[in-house]
Amino acid sequence: MIGIVRPEKANEVLEALYRAEVRGVSMSRVQGHGGELERVETYRGTTVQVGLEDKVRFEIAVSDEIVDPTIEALCEGARTGEVGDGKIFVLPLDRAVRIRTGETDHGAVTPVGKS
């Protein structure tokens, strides 16, 4: 799944994911916009608001039974109640491989030491 959140909420999201026992998280800084447009420009005679905001993108691969707790943790850590809190996209995972052990699929997205 992919979660896009405000950069100032990234640590709270990480803490919420940790409390939910979600491991194996990748983060990157990205830019984008949704409902929080700020800059006004004129395009072909029309006034348009455009702007890219800094965001943090979380990429998390989890087994099916962990999807809902992961969504709840992302929402808990990221929510301010204001426009621009972000989005979560749940995508199918066709295959996963843990490089170190060769485990695949469920075994590859289950934290080490858990069954």
LINURFEN-V704358 format. One record per residue. OMEGA is omega as a letter, one per 30 degrees, with the letter a starting at -180 (NA if undefined). NEAR is the number of other ideal C-beta (glycine too) atoms within 10 Angstrom. Layout:
OMEGA&NEAR ; OMEGA&NEAR
//
This chain:
l&17 ; l&14 ; l&26 ; a&19 ; l&25 ; a&20 ; a&12 ; l&11 ; a&19 ; a&18 ; l&11 ; l&16 ; l&24 ; l&17 ; l&13 ; l&21 ; l&22 ; l&13 ; l&12 ; a&19 ; l&12 ; a&20 ; l&16 ; a&16 ; l&16 ; l&10 ; l&15 ; l&9 ; l&10 ; l&13 ; l&9 ; l&14 ; l&15 ; a&13 ; a&8 ; a&14 ; a&15 ; a&11 ; l&10 ; l&10 ; l&10 ; a&8 ; a&8 ; l&5 ; a&5 ; l&7 ; a&8 ; l&11 ; a&11 ; l&11 ; l&13 ; l&12 ; l&15 ; l&11 ; l&22 ; a&21 ; l&16 ; l&24 ; a&13 ; l&22 ; a&15 ; l&24 ; a&16 ; a&9 ; a&9 ; a&20 ; a&13 ; l&12 ; l&16 ; l&24 ; l&17 ; l&13 ; l&23 ; l&26 ; a&16 ; a&15 ; a&22 ; a&23 ; l&16 ; a&13 ; a&5 ; l&9 ; l&9 ; l&16 ; l&17 ; a&21 ; l&13 ; l&16 ; l&8 ; a&13 ; l&9 ; l&4 ; a&14 ; a&6 ; l&7 ; l&17 ; l&12 ; a&15 ; a&7 ; a&8 ; a&10 ; l&9 ; a&15 ; l&12 ; a&14 ; l&13 ; a&14 ; a&19 ; l&19 ; l&19 ; l&12 ; l&10 ; l&6 ; l&8 ; NA&6
//
